[in-house]
Amino acid sequence: MENIRKLVGDNIRHYRKARGYTQLECAEKAGIHPRTFHGIENGDSWAESANIDSIAAALGVQPAQLLMDPELSNDQRLRRILAALAAANEGQLEVIELALGITERGDLVTDPRADVHVHKKLKDSKHK
């Protein structure tokens, strides 16, 4: 079963290649270190919420699009997302909620980056 890191990495690669960017170009556009970008795209590293936002912006997509396979039907996408969610740990679930625009109260926001409280919670949880 495909894990969430691989799904995100595959989507990043798909959108990056569709735009004709090299890994280095995309890392620079996203403002992250090329090694970090490489690890995320290869599914070796989990992307922090800030990196998900930065990479999505560099690719011109919404962060939630990095969690969906663009070549699958909606039913297939949902099955893969549910499988990935079932395997995700607490920290990964928080990043996924952020990418999907779900606030701590369970509300759905139009722009996940507008919910500063969720960003702060994720940042604070990393320093515990």
MMTF fields as JSON, N, C-alpha, C and O atoms, coordinates in Angstrom:
{
  "mmtfVersion": "1.0.0",
  "mmtfProducer": "UNKNOWN",
  "numBonds": 511,
  "numAtoms": 512,
  "numGroups": 128,
  "numChains": 1,
  "numModels": 1,
  "chainsPerModel": [1],
  "groupsPerChain": [128],
  "chainIdList": ["A"],
  "bondAtomList": [4, 2, 8, 6, 12, 10, 16, 14, 20, 18, 24, 22, 28, 26, 32, 30, 36, 34, 40, 38, 44, 42, 48, 46, 52, 50, 56, 54, 60, 58, 64, 62, 68, 66, 72, 70, 76, 74, 80, 78, 84, 82, 88, 86, 92, 90, 96, 94, 100, 98, 104, 102, 108, 106, 112, 110, 116, 114, 120, 118, 124, 122, 128, 126, 132, 130, 136, 134, 140, 138, 144, 142, 148, 146, 152, 150, 156, 154, 160, 158, 164, 162, 168, 166, 172, 170, 176, 174, 180, 178, 184, 182, 188, 186, 192, 190, 196, 194, 200, 198, 204, 202, 208, 206, 212, 210, 216, 214, 220, 218, 224, 222, 228, 226, 232, 230, 236, 234, 240, 238, 244, 242, 248, 246, 252, 250, 256, 254, 260, 258, 264, 262, 268, 266, 272, 270, 276, 274, 280, 278, 284, 282, 288, 286, 292, 290, 296, 294, 300, 298, 304, 302, 308, 306, 312, 310, 316, 314, 320, 318, 324, 322, 328, 326, 332, 330, 336, 334, 340, 338, 344, 342, 348, 346, 352, 350, 356, 354, 360, 358, 364, 362, 368, 366, 372, 370, 376, 374, 380, 378, 384, 382, 388, 386, 392, 390, 396, 394, 400, 398, 404, 402, 408, 406, 412, 410, 416, 414, 420, 418, 424, 422, 428, 426, 432, 430, 436, 434, 440, 438, 444, 442, 448, 446, 452, 450, 456, 454, 460, 458, 464, 462, 468, 466, 472, 470, 476, 474, 480, 478, 484, 482, 488, 486, 492, 490, 496, 494, 500, 498, 504, 502, 508, 506],
  "bondOrderList": [1, 1, 1, 1, 1, 1, 1, 1, 1, 1, 1, 1, 1, 1, 1, 1, 1, 1, 1, 1, 1, 1, 1, 1, 1, 1, 1, 1, 1, 1, 1, 1, 1, 1, 1, 1, 1, 1, 1, 1, 1, 1, 1, 1, 1, 1, 1, 1, 1, 1, 1, 1, 1, 1, 1, 1, 1, 1, 1, 1, 1, 1, 1, 1, 1, 1, 1, 1, 1, 1, 1, 1, 1, 1, 1, 1, 1, 1, 1, 1, 1, 1, 1, 1, 1, 1, 1, 1, 1, 1, 1, 1, 1, 1, 1, 1, 1, 1, 1, 1, 1, 1, 1, 1, 1, 1, 1, 1, 1, 1, 1, 1, 1, 1, 1, 1, 1, 1, 1, 1, 1, 1, 1, 1, 1, 1, 1],
  "groupList": [{"groupName": "MET", "atomNameList": ["N", "CA", "C", "O"], "elementList": ["N", "C", "C", "O"], "formalChargeList": [0, 0, 0, 0], "bondAtomList": [1, 0, 2, 1, 3, 2], "bondOrderList": [1, 1, 2], "singleLetterCode": "M", "chemCompType": "L-PEPTIDE LINKING"}, {"groupName": "GLU", "atomNameList": ["N", "CA", "C", "O"], "elementList": ["N", "C", "C", "O"], "formalChargeList": [0, 0, 0, 0], "bondAtomList": [1, 0, 2, 1, 3, 2], "bondOrderList": [1, 1, 2], "singleLetterCode": "E", "chemCompType": "L-PEPTIDE LINKING"}, {"groupName": "ASN", "atomNameList": ["N", "CA", "C", "O"], "elementList": ["N", "C", "C", "O"], "formalChargeList": [0, 0, 0, 0], "bondAtomList": [1, 0, 2, 1, 3, 2], "bondOrderList": [1, 1, 2], "singleLetterCode": "N", "chemCompType": "L-PEPTIDE LINKING"}, {"groupName": "ILE", "atomNameList": ["N", "CA", "C", "O"], "elementList": ["N", "C", "C", "O"], "formalChargeList": [0, 0, 0, 0], "bondAtomList": [1, 0, 2, 1, 3, 2], "bondOrderList": [1, 1, 2], "singleLetterCode": "I", "chemCompType": "L-PEPTIDE LINKING"}, {"groupName": "ARG", "atomNameList": ["N", "CA", "C", "O"], "elementList": ["N", "C", "C", "O"], "formalChargeList": [0, 0, 0, 0], "bondAtomList": [1, 0, 2, 1, 3, 2], "bondOrderList": [1, 1, 2], "singleLetterCode": "R", "chemCompType": "L-PEPTIDE LINKING"}, {"groupName": "LYS", "atomNameList": ["N", "CA", "C", "O"], "elementList": ["N", "C", "C", "O"], "formalChargeList": [0, 0, 0, 0], "bondAtomList": [1, 0, 2, 1, 3, 2], "bondOrderList": [1, 1, 2], "singleLetterCode": "K", "chemCompType": "L-PEPTIDE LINKING"}, {"groupName": "LEU", "atomNameList": ["N", "CA", "C", "O"], "elementList": ["N", "C", "C", "O"], "formalChargeList": [0, 0, 0, 0], "bondAtomList": [1, 0, 2, 1, 3, 2], "bondOrderList": [1, 1, 2], "singleLetterCode": "L", "chemCompType": "L-PEPTIDE LINKING"}, {"groupName": "VAL", "atomNameList": ["N", "CA", "C", "O"], "elementList": ["N", "C", "C", "O"], "formalChargeList": [0, 0, 0, 0], "bondAtomList": [1, 0, 2, 1, 3, 2], "bondOrderList": [1, 1, 2], "singleLetterCode": "V", "chemCompType": "L-PEPTIDE LINKING"}, {"groupName": "GLY", "atomNameList": ["N", "CA", "C", "O"], "elementList": ["N", "C", "C", "O"], "formalChargeList": [0, 0, 0, 0], "bondAtomList": [1, 0, 2, 1, 3, 2], "bondOrderList": [1, 1, 2], "singleLetterCode": "G", "chemCompType": "PEPTIDE LINKING"}, {"groupName": "ASP", "atomNameList": ["N", "CA", "C", "O"], "elementList": ["N", "C", "C", "O"], "formalChargeList": [0, 0, 0, 0], "bondAtomList": [1, 0, 2, 1, 3, 2], "bondOrderList": [1, 1, 2], "singleLetterCode": "D", "chemCompType": "L-PEPTIDE LINKING"}, {"groupName": "HIS", "atomNameList": ["N", "CA", "C", "O"], "elementList": ["N", "C", "C", "O"], "formalChargeList": [0, 0, 0, 0], "bondAtomList": [1, 0, 2, 1, 3, 2], "bondOrderList": [1, 1, 2], "singleLetterCode": "H", "chemCompType": "L-PEPTIDE LINKING"}, {"groupName": "TYR", "atomNameList": ["N", "CA", "C", "O"], "elementList": ["N", "C", "C", "O"], "formalChargeList": [0, 0, 0, 0], "bondAtomList": [1, 0, 2, 1, 3, 2], "bondOrderList": [1, 1, 2], "singleLetterCode": "Y", "chemCompType": "L-PEPTIDE LINKING"}, {"groupName": "ALA", "atomNameList": ["N", "CA", "C", "O"], "elementList": ["N", "C", "C", "O"], "formalChargeList": [0, 0, 0, 0], "bondAtomList": [1, 0, 2, 1, 3, 2], "bondOrderList": [1, 1, 2], "singleLetterCode": "A", "chemCompType": "L-PEPTIDE LINKING"}, {"groupName": "THR", "atomNameList": ["N", "CA", "C", "O"], "elementList": ["N", "C", "C", "O"], "formalChargeList": [0, 0, 0, 0], "bondAtomList": [1, 0, 2, 1, 3, 2], "bondOrderList": [1, 1, 2], "singleLetterCode": "T", "chemCompType": "L-PEPTIDE LINKING"}, {"groupName": "GLN", "atomNameList": ["N", "CA", "C", "O"], "elementList": ["N", "C", "C", "O"], "formalChargeList": [0, 0, 0, 0], "bondAtomList": [1, 0, 2, 1, 3, 2], "bondOrderList": [1, 1, 2], "singleLetterCode": "Q", "chemCompType": "L-PEPTIDE LINKING"}, {"groupName": "CYS", "atomNameList": ["N", "CA", "C", "O"], "elementList": ["N", "C", "C", "O"], "formalChargeList": [0, 0, 0, 0], "bondAtomList": [1, 0, 2, 1, 3, 2], "bondOrderList": [1, 1, 2], "singleLetterCode": "C", "chemCompType": "L-PEPTIDE LINKING"}, {"groupName": "PRO", "atomNameList": ["N", "CA", "C", "O"], "elementList": ["N", "C", "C", "O"], "formalChargeList": [0, 0, 0, 0], "bondAtomList": [1, 0, 2, 1, 3, 2], "bondOrderList": [1, 1, 2], "singleLetterCode": "P", "chemCompType": "L-PEPTIDE LINKING"}, {"groupName": "PHE", "atomNameList": ["N", "CA", "C", "O"], "elementList": ["N", "C", "C", "O"], "formalChargeList": [0, 0, 0, 0], "bondAtomList": [1, 0, 2, 1, 3, 2], "bondOrderList": [1, 1, 2], "singleLetterCode": "F", "chemCompType": "L-PEPTIDE LINKING"}, {"groupName": "SER", "atomNameList": ["N", "CA", "C", "O"], "elementList": ["N", "C", "C", "O"], "formalChargeList": [0, 0, 0, 0], "bondAtomList": [1, 0, 2, 1, 3, 2], "bondOrderList": [1, 1, 2], "singleLetterCode": "S", "chemCompType": "L-PEPTIDE LINKING"}, {"groupName": "TRP", "atomNameList": ["N", "CA", "C", "O"], "elementList": ["N", "C", "C", "O"], "formalChargeList": [0, 0, 0, 0], "bondAtomList": [1, 0, 2, 1, 3, 2], "bondOrderList": [1, 1, 2], "singleLetterCode": "W", "chemCompType": "L-PEPTIDE LINKING"}],
  "groupTypeList": [0, 1, 2, 3, 4, 5, 6, 7, 8, 9, 2, 3, 4, 10, 11, 4, 5, 12, 4, 8, 11, 13, 14, 6, 1, 15, 12, 1, 5, 12, 8, 3, 10, 16, 4, 13, 17, 10, 8, 3, 1, 2, 8, 9, 18, 19, 12, 1, 18, 12, 2, 3, 9, 18, 3, 12, 12, 12, 6, 8, 7, 14, 16, 12, 14, 6, 6, 0, 9, 16, 1, 6, 18, 2, 9, 14, 4, 6, 4, 4, 3, 6, 12, 12, 6, 12, 12, 12, 2, 1, 8, 14, 6, 1, 7, 3, 1, 6, 12, 6, 8, 3, 13, 1, 4, 8, 9, 6, 7, 13, 9, 16, 4, 12, 9, 7, 10, 7, 10, 5, 5, 6, 5, 9, 18, 5, 10, 5],
  "groupIdList": [1, 2, 3, 4, 5, 6, 7, 8, 9, 10, 11, 12, 13, 14, 15, 16, 17, 18, 19, 20, 21, 22, 23, 24, 25, 26, 27, 28, 29, 30, 31, 32, 33, 34, 35, 36, 37, 38, 39, 40, 41, 42, 43, 44, 45, 46, 47, 48, 49, 50, 51, 52, 53, 54, 55, 56, 57, 58, 59, 60, 61, 62, 63, 64, 65, 66, 67, 68, 69, 70, 71, 72, 73, 74, 75, 76, 77, 78, 79, 80, 81, 82, 83, 84, 85, 86, 87, 88, 89, 90, 91, 92, 93, 94, 95, 96, 97, 98, 99, 100, 101, 102, 103, 104, 105, 106, 107, 108, 109, 110, 111, 112, 113, 114, 115, 116, 117, 118, 119, 120, 121, 122, 123, 124, 125, 126, 127, 128],
  "secStructList": [7, 7, 7, 2, 2, 2, 2, 2, 2, 2, 2, 2, 2, 2, 2, 2, 2, 2, 6, 6, 7, 7, 2, 2, 2, 2, 2, 2, 2, 2, 6, 1, 7, 2, 2, 2, 2, 2, 2, 2, 2, 6, 6, 1, 1, 7, 7, 7, 2, 2, 2, 2, 2, 2, 2, 2, 2, 2, 2, 6, 1, 7, 4, 4, 4, 4, 4, 1, 7, 6, 6, 1, 7, 2, 2, 2, 2, 2, 2, 2, 2, 2, 2, 2, 2, 2, 2, 7, 7, 2, 2, 2, 2, 2, 2, 2, 2, 2, 2, 2, 6, 5, 7, 6, 6, 1, 7, 5, 7, 1, 7, 4, 4, 4, 7, 2, 2, 2, 2, 2, 2, 2, 2, 2, 2, 2, 6, 7],
  "xCoordList": [0.85, 0.0, 0.892, 1.872, 0.538, 1.307, 1.176, 0.068, 2.301, 2.198, 2.065, 2.249, 1.748, 1.448, 2.67, 2.536, 3.861, 5.068, 5.296, 5.646, 5.097, 5.286, 4.241, 4.56, 3.005, 1.934, 2.252, 2.138, 2.648, 2.994, 4.188, 4.179, 5.216, 6.406, 6.102, 6.596, 5.292, 4.92, 4.151, 4.351, 3.271, 2.514, 3.415, 3.256, 4.355, 5.304, 6.071, 6.211, 6.569, 7.308, 6.428, 6.875, 5.173, 4.244, 4.078, 4.239, 3.754, 3.529, 4.819, 4.809, 5.939, 7.229, 7.594, 7.966, 7.484, 7.826, 6.846, 7.237, 5.574, 4.572, 4.895, 4.533, 5.571, 5.941, 7.353, 7.802, 8.047, 9.374, 10.463, 11.504, 10.242, 11.234, 12.16, 11.737, 13.411, 14.309, 14.036, 13.344, 14.582, 14.422, 15.055, 14.495, 16.211, 16.898, 16.06, 15.922, 15.503, 14.669, 13.452, 13.1, 12.827, 11.628, 11.99, 11.275, 13.089, 13.534, 13.801, 13.414, 14.459, 14.739, 13.454, 13.319, 12.498, 11.221, 10.461, 9.774, 10.595, 9.908, 10.679, 10.138, 11.929, 12.734, 13.194, 13.378, 13.381, 13.868, 15.162, 15.453, 15.924, 17.21, 16.981, 16.052, 17.808, 17.636, 17.628, 16.885, 18.437, 18.439, 17.106, 16.596, 16.552, 15.245, 14.193, 13.373, 14.227, 13.268, 13.41, 12.414, 14.648, 14.914, 14.328, 13.691, 14.547, 14.03, 12.511, 11.923, 11.881, 10.411, 9.888, 8.975, 10.463, 9.977, 10.184, 9.369, 11.249, 11.511, 10.769, 10.867, 10.025, 9.271, 10.135, 9.685, 11.376, 12.277, 12.06, 12.361, 11.539, 11.347, 9.908, 9.257, 9.417, 8.086, 8.193, 9.054, 7.332, 7.339, 6.671, 5.566, 7.341, 6.723, 5.624, 5.642, 4.678, 3.553, 4.021, 3.459, 5.031, 5.539, 6.115, 5.966, 6.773, 7.323, 6.23, 6.348, 5.165, 4.026, 3.464, 3.236, 3.244, 2.72, 3.664, 3.226, 4.953, 5.943, 6.065, 6.13, 6.095, 6.21, 4.957, 5.045, 3.792, 2.531, 2.502, 2.123, 2.902, 2.915, 3.894, 3.584, 5.065, 6.058, 5.532, 5.883, 4.688, 4.137, 2.814, 2.288, 2.283, 1.026, -0.19, -1.158, -0.139, -1.267, -1.661, -0.913, -2.823, -3.255, -2.55, -2.307, -2.219, -1.563, -2.323, -1.7, -3.639, -4.429, -4.199, -4.358, -3.825, -3.579, -2.367, -2.241, -1.484, -0.318, -0.687, 0.125, -1.917, -2.397, -3.264, -3.746, -3.469, -4.34, -3.579, -2.741, -3.861, -3.25, -4.042, -5.223, -3.42, -4.15, -4.65, -5.498, -4.123, -4.523, -5.537, -5.896, -5.998, -6.949, -8.362, -8.564, -9.325, -10.712, -10.92, -10.099, -11.996, -12.283, -12.415, -11.958, -13.034, -13.192, -11.822, -11.571, -10.945, -9.604, -8.812, -8.085, -8.955, -8.275, -8.717, -7.893, -10.02, -10.561, -10.044, -9.669, -10.017, -9.517, -8.052, -7.663, -7.235, -5.813, -5.628, -4.797, -6.408, -6.305, -6.703, -6.028, -7.777, -8.217, -7.174, -6.94, -6.555, -5.503, -4.305, -3.728, -3.934, -2.805, -3.133, -2.278, -4.363, -4.771, -4.753, -4.363, -5.172, -5.191, -3.78, -3.6, -2.781, -1.396, -0.635, 0.502, -1.235, -0.535, -0.448, -1.348, 0.654, 0.773, 0.161, -0.293, 0.145, -0.52, 0.057, -0.697, 1.37, 1.999, 1.647, 1.394, 1.631, 1.272, -0.178, -0.507, -1.05, -2.461, -2.648, -3.483, -1.875, -1.981, -1.564, -2.199, -0.497, -0.057, -1.109, -1.375, -1.703, -2.738, -3.946, -4.497, -4.353, -5.472, -5.162, -6.019, -3.938, -3.528, -3.609, -4.147, -3.073, -3.085, -4.508, -4.782, -5.401, -6.795, -7.604, -8.735, -7.014, -7.708, -8.674, -9.677, -8.389, -9.256, -8.64, -7.483, -9.414, -8.913, -9.018, -9.588, -8.466, -8.498, -9.936, -10.201, -10.86, -12.269, -12.991, -14.164, -12.316, -12.952, -13.586, -14.213, -13.431, -13.979, -13.103, -11.9, -13.702, -12.972, -12.798, -13.781, -11.56, -11.301, -10.943, -10.429, -11.223, -10.948, -9.46, -9.018, -8.695, -7.249, -6.569, -6.579, -5.965, -5.342, -4.29, -4.071, -3.645, -2.598, -3.177, -2.44, -4.485, -5.125, -5.337, -5.544, -5.29, -5.527, -4.196, -3.57, -3.786, -2.489, -2.421, -1.352, -3.544, -3.562, -3.077, -2.305, -3.509, -3.096, -1.597, -0.905, -1.084, 0.356, 1.117, 2.105, 0.652, 1.337, 1.308, 2.311, 0.186, 0.078, 1.07, 1.731, 1.176, 2.111, 3.537, 4.34, 3.854, 5.201, 5.516, 6.601, 4.578, 4.78, 4.924, 5.702, 4.182, 4.222, 5.579, 5.959, 6.303, 7.619, 8.673, 9.705, 8.416, 9.397, 9.139, 9.8, 8.181, 7.88, 8.781, 8.683],
  "yCoordList": [-1.18, 0.0, 1.238, 1.326, 2.145, 3.375, 4.237, 4.454, 4.726, 5.573, 7.04, 7.405, 7.852, 9.261, 10.017, 10.88, 9.705, 10.395, 10.11, 11.009, 8.852, 8.501, 9.188, 9.682, 9.223, 9.881, 11.36, 11.869, 12.046, 13.468, 13.646, 14.519, 12.817, 12.909, 12.668, 13.387, 11.657, 11.367, 12.537, 12.873, 13.153, 14.291, 15.486, 16.195, 15.714, 16.812, 16.578, 17.49, 15.36, 15.029, 15.236, 15.796, 14.775, 14.921, 16.39, 16.751, 17.235, 18.654, 19.361, 20.242, 18.971, 19.594, 19.312, 20.221, 18.05, 17.684, 18.3, 18.694, 18.385, 18.99, 20.456, 20.993, 21.092, 22.502, 22.674, 23.796, 21.562, 21.616, 22.085, 22.565, 21.955, 22.378, 21.216, 20.06, 21.529, 20.554, 20.565, 21.45, 19.579, 19.58, 20.839, 21.447, 21.225, 22.413, 23.669, 24.494, 23.818, 24.992, 25.053, 26.115, 23.915, 23.888, 24.171, 24.897, 23.603, 23.87, 25.353, 25.931, 25.971, 27.405, 28.22, 29.158, 27.866, 28.58, 28.433, 29.355, 27.258, 27.001, 27.572, 27.677, 27.935, 28.495, 27.464, 27.783, 26.218, 25.185, 24.592, 24.709, 23.967, 23.388, 22.261, 21.47, 22.176, 21.126, 19.704, 18.851, 19.437, 18.093, 17.801, 16.683, 18.813, 18.652, 18.359, 17.454, 19.14, 18.932, 17.518, 16.826, 17.095, 15.761, 14.677, 13.74, 14.809, 13.827, 13.77, 12.692, 14.931, 14.983, 14.357, 13.531, 14.745, 14.225, 12.716, 12.027, 12.199, 10.763, 9.969, 8.743, 10.663, 9.982, 9.524, 8.744, 10.003, 9.626, 10.47, 10.036, 11.674, 12.614, 13.088, 13.223, 13.34, 13.902, 15.411, 16.032, 15.998, 17.443, 18.161, 17.803, 19.174, 20.024, 20.832, 21.013, 21.312, 22.056, 23.268, 23.565, 23.963, 25.131, 24.72, 25.439, 23.563, 23.085, 22.679, 22.916, 22.068, 21.7, 22.967, 23.003, 23.992, 25.259, 25.858, 26.292, 25.883, 26.49, 25.733, 26.335, 24.426, 23.611, 23.758, 23.92, 23.702, 23.86, 25.215, 25.302, 26.27, 27.607, 27.657, 28.242, 27.049, 27.033, 26.287, 26.61, 25.29, 24.495, 25.056, 24.588, 26.061, 26.662, 25.786, 25.823, 24.991, 24.124, 24.385, 25.016, 23.908, 23.984, 22.868, 21.796, 23.099, 22.051, 20.716, 19.655, 20.759, 19.523, 18.699, 17.478, 19.351, 18.62, 17.71, 16.75, 17.995, 17.145, 15.842, 14.919, 15.77, 14.566, 13.694, 12.649, 14.11, 13.372, 12.964, 13.721, 11.792, 11.335, 11.919, 11.604, 12.764, 13.438, 12.507, 12.894, 11.286, 10.381, 9.334, 8.459, 9.4, 8.424, 8.991, 10.205, 8.09, 8.522, 9.021, 8.753, 9.734, 10.24, 9.099, 9.223, 7.988, 6.843, 6.258, 5.94, 6.116, 5.589, 6.552, 6.12, 7.845, 8.84, 8.714, 8.691, 8.632, 8.539, 7.291, 7.36, 6.165, 4.92, 5.058, 4.605, 5.682, 5.867, 6.845, 6.632, 7.91, 8.893, 8.249, 8.454, 7.481, 6.828, 5.823, 5.716, 5.097, 4.153, 4.897, 4.464, 6.011, 6.795, 7.397, 7.432, 7.871, 8.437, 7.38, 7.661, 6.178, 5.096, 4.765, 4.324, 4.976, 4.656, 5.852, 5.695, 7.036, 8.258, 8.363, 7.932, 8.944, 9.2, 10.563, 11.265, 10.939, 12.175, 13.418, 14.277, 13.52, 14.676, 14.763, 15.851, 13.624, 13.603, 13.998, 14.694, 13.56, 13.932, 15.437, 16.028, 16.057, 17.506, 18.225, 19.204, 17.75, 18.365, 18.148, 19.049, 16.965, 16.672, 17.583, 18.125, 17.75, 18.645, 20.058, 20.743, 20.485, 21.816, 21.924, 22.895, 20.925, 20.951, 20.957, 21.562, 20.285, 20.232, 21.442, 21.643, 22.252, 23.441, 23.183, 23.884, 22.185, 21.869, 22.468, 22.196, 23.285, 23.938, 22.996, 21.91, 23.418, 22.618, 22.318, 21.258, 23.229, 23.03, 22.131, 21.815, 21.715, 20.88, 21.67, 21.092, 23.004, 23.846, 23.727, 23.483, 23.897, 23.899, 25.342, 26.073, 25.762, 27.129, 27.107, 26.114, 28.217, 28.304, 28.265, 27.576, 29.001, 29.063, 28.589, 29.306, 27.376, 26.849, 27.78, 27.774, 28.565, 29.452, 30.596, 31.263, 30.833, 31.905, 31.521, 32.398, 30.24, 29.785, 29.717, 28.661, 30.856, 30.986, 30.101, 29.588, 29.914, 29.103, 27.679, 27.122, 27.092, 25.73, 25.702, 24.793, 26.687, 26.753, 26.83, 26.123, 27.696, 27.87, 26.575, 26.212, 25.872, 24.624, 23.596, 22.902, 23.498, 22.567, 22.932, 22.061, 24.204, 24.661, 24.388, 23.902, 24.696, 24.464, 22.984, 22.625, 22.116, 20.683, 20.081, 19.052, 20.694, 20.18, 20.482, 19.814, 21.487, 21.904, 21.291, 21.655, 20.358, 19.718, 18.533, 17.863],
  "zCoordList": [0.0, 0.0, 0.0, 0.74, -0.815, -0.965, 0.294, 0.784, 0.815, 2.001, 1.599, 0.438, 2.571, 2.306, 1.789, 0.922, 2.309, 1.825, 0.349, -0.415, -0.052, -1.46, -2.329, -3.41, -1.867, -2.613, -2.824, -3.939, -1.757, -1.867, -2.797, -3.665, -2.613, -3.462, -4.929, -5.798, -5.207, -6.603, -7.22, -8.387, -6.428, -6.943, -7.186, -8.18, -6.291, -6.497, -7.79, -8.605, -7.98, -9.205, -10.448, -11.449, -10.367, -11.499, -11.89, -13.055, -10.905, -11.197, -11.596, -12.456, -10.967, -11.307, -12.761, -13.504, -13.16, -14.542, -15.536, -16.634, -15.152, -16.037, -16.312, -17.359, -15.374, -15.544, -16.096, -16.331, -16.3, -16.884, -15.937, -16.386, -14.623, -13.632, -13.282, -13.251, -13.021, -12.418, -10.915, -10.413, -10.2, -8.746, -8.152, -7.24, -8.665, -8.151, -8.38, -7.476, -9.575, -9.871, -8.948, -8.436, -8.747, -7.908, -6.449, -5.759, -5.988, -4.614, -4.425, -3.41, -5.395, -5.307, -5.3, -4.514, -6.178, -6.227, -4.903, -4.464, -4.277, -3.009, -1.815, -0.715, -2.035, -0.955, 0.063, 1.238, -0.389, 0.522, -0.022, -1.213, 0.837, 0.447, -0.569, -0.404, -1.611, -2.61, -2.028, -2.514, -1.002, -0.391, 0.283, 0.215, 0.93, 1.569, 0.507, 0.663, -0.584, -1.674, -2.241, -2.454, -2.481, -3.032, -2.126, -2.606, -0.811, 0.129, 0.145, 0.242, 0.051, 0.035, -1.255, -1.22, -2.389, -3.666, -3.778, -4.392, -3.201, -3.267, -2.195, -2.151, -1.33, -0.293, 0.871, 1.711, 0.928, 2.011, 3.256, 4.368, 3.068, 4.171, 4.205, 3.169, 5.419, 5.563, 5.431, 6.054, 4.631, 4.411, 5.571, 5.975, 6.105, 7.113, 6.434, 5.216, 7.214, 6.646, 5.846, 4.792, 6.329, 5.599, 4.252, 3.264, 4.213, 2.946, 1.972, 0.769, 2.483, 1.621, 0.978, -0.232, 1.778, 1.259, 0.228, -0.838, 0.536, -0.361, -1.676, -2.747, -1.586, -2.802, -3.654, -4.871, -3.015, -3.759, -4.462, -5.63, -3.755, -4.362, -5.537, -6.575, -5.382, -6.467, -7.692, -8.827, -7.447, -8.549, -9.073, -10.083, -8.377, -8.813, -8.562, -9.322, -7.483, -7.133, -5.687, -4.94, -5.294, -3.906, -3.128, -3.683, -1.858, -1.075, -1.09, -1.118, -1.071, -1.078, -2.339, -2.316, -3.442, -4.684, -4.568, -5.328, -3.639, -3.438, -2.738, -2.664, -2.225, -1.55, -2.446, -2.01, -3.697, -4.607, -5.865, -6.355, -6.38, -7.619, -8.787, -8.94, -9.615, -10.692, -11.805, -12.609, -11.843, -12.924, -12.478, -13.266, -11.257, -10.745, -10.756, -10.753, -10.769, -10.645, -9.222, -8.346, -8.988, -7.646, -6.643, -5.506, -7.047, -6.157, -5.797, -4.634, -6.777, -6.525, -5.632, -4.737, -5.879, -5.038, -3.594, -2.679, -3.397, -2.045, -1.342, -0.171, -2.019, -1.409, -1.002, 0.075, -1.858, -1.537, -0.378, 0.505, -0.397, 0.685, 2.009, 3.018, 2.023, 3.249, 3.744, 4.948, 2.835, 3.225, 3.81, 4.807, 3.191, 3.696, 5.052, 5.936, 5.227, 6.51, 7.612, 8.746, 7.273, 8.258, 8.742, 9.877, 7.885, 8.236, 8.808, 9.254, 8.803, 9.223, 10.745, 11.465, 11.215, 12.655, 12.975, 12.07, 14.243, 14.673, 13.996, 13.54, 13.927, 13.288, 11.813, 11.294, 11.14, 9.725, 9.525, 8.564, 10.425, 10.32, 10.461, 9.776, 11.344, 11.502, 10.228, 9.834, 9.575, 8.319, 7.234, 6.439, 7.2, 6.209, 6.425, 5.467, 7.682, 7.977, 7.519, 6.963, 7.755, 7.318, 5.797, 5.266, 5.1, 3.641, 3.094, 2.058, 3.794, 3.345, 3.799, 3.357, 4.688, 5.147, 6.28, 6.408, 7.109, 8.236, 9.49, 9.812, 10.198, 11.411, 12.598, 12.495, 13.72, 14.938, 15.361, 15.928, 15.094, 15.452, 14.454, 14.651, 13.394, 12.392, 11.269, 10.381, 11.295, 10.234, 8.984, 9.082, 7.839, 6.578, 6.13, 6.002, 5.89, 5.445, 3.967, 3.454, 3.29, 1.861, 1.569, 0.65, 2.347, 2.148, 3.418, 4.418, 3.408, 4.614, 5.195, 6.407, 4.377, 4.87, 5.695, 6.421, 5.597, 6.355, 7.811, 8.65, 8.131, 9.49, 10.241, 10.333, 10.767, 11.431, 12.668, 12.999, 13.355, 14.573, 14.277, 15.058, 13.181, 12.846, 12.575, 13.035, 11.833, 11.574, 12.886, 13.08, 13.793, 15.067, 15.861, 16.475, 15.865, 16.599, 16.059, 16.832, 14.73, 14.137, 14.499, 14.834, 14.434, 14.758, 16.219, 16.541, 17.103, 18.528, 18.86, 19.743, 18.161, 18.457, 18.1, 18.658, 17.197, 16.803, 17.851, 17.91, 18.678, 19.675, 21.044, 22.017, 21.135, 22.427, 22.643, 23.671]
}
